[in-house]
Amino acid sequence: MSSRRRSFSEKLIARLRSETTNTIIVAIILALTIAFLSGAVYSLVTDRPISIIFLPDGSMRVFLWDMRWQTHAETIVIFIYYALGAGGLLLYARAILRPSDPRTTKYMLFFSFLLLLLSFLGMYSGYLEKFARPY
């Protein structure tokens, strides 16, 4: 045989070096980091799991008023706000590092600002809600 056959490990290494694989790996690492920062580990290992708080007056709360406790709904909400912020930062980096036409870059910068603003406002309101006791 004159043609050289590539072994399985060589094919695997070549596939792992592709840009698509690197993008998938970065996305998985980013999602795991956001999940870790939002408190998913606490939600998984706590011995007092709380999904959401229903108050006697009929209202409900997502954020508990104690910094030592966290509801599962709070974990999901914080995950979404972190993901919005990460999306805004990635969109901003894409607009700055690889600009295309000026109109597209302008829209990318606008929506990156909008995502970062929504993320900040959500995180800030959640932080304020964390210290507001129910009446």
C-alpha positions, -999 to +999 in steps of 0.1 A: +000+000+000+015+033-011-011+055+006-005+061+043-036+054+065-041+077+094-047+060+127-077+067+149-058+089+173-045+111+145-080+115+131-093+124+166-065+149+172-072+165+138-109+167+146-102+182+181-081+209+165-109+222+143-124+256+149-159+242+153-147+219+181-129+247+198-161+268+197-182+240+212-156+235+239-156+272+248-194+273+248-196+243+272-169+258+295-188+291+295-221+275+303-206+254+332-189+286+346-221+305+345-239+276+362-213+274+389-214+312+395-252+313+396-253+288+424-261+255+407-238+236+430-256+249+461-289+239+445-277+204+439-261+197+472-283+216+497-301+197+524-329+223+524-341+226+488-366+254+483-381+260+449-399+292+455-414+311+485-451+315+489-460+342+515-491+341+537-507+371+518-507+350+486-476+366+470-445+347+461-408+355+461-380+342+440-352+357+461-350+348+497-341+376+521-312+357+537-278+356+520-272+321+533-302+305+514-311+304+478-341+291+459-339+270+428-358+297+409-332+322+420-305+300+405-323+299+372-329+337+372-293+345+380-281+320+354-302+338+328-289+373+338-253+360+337-260+345+303-274+378+290-243+396+303-219+370+287-239+373+254-235+410+255-198+408+261-193+383+233-214+404+209-193+435+219-161+416+213-174+404+179-183+439+169-149+453+179-126+425+168-142+416+135-162+445+122-181+441+090-201+469+075-207+500+097-245+494+100-241+459+112-214+469+137-236+497+149-265+473+156-241+448+173-228+475+196-264+487+204-276+452+212-245+444+232-252+475+253-288+465+256-279+430+268-254+443+293-279+468+306-306+442+311-282+419+328-270+447+351-305+458+360-317+423+367-287+415+389-291+448+407-328+443+413-321+407+425-294+421+449-319+446+463-345+420+466-321+398+486-321+424+514-359+433+514-377+414+541-413+406+535-438+426+556 
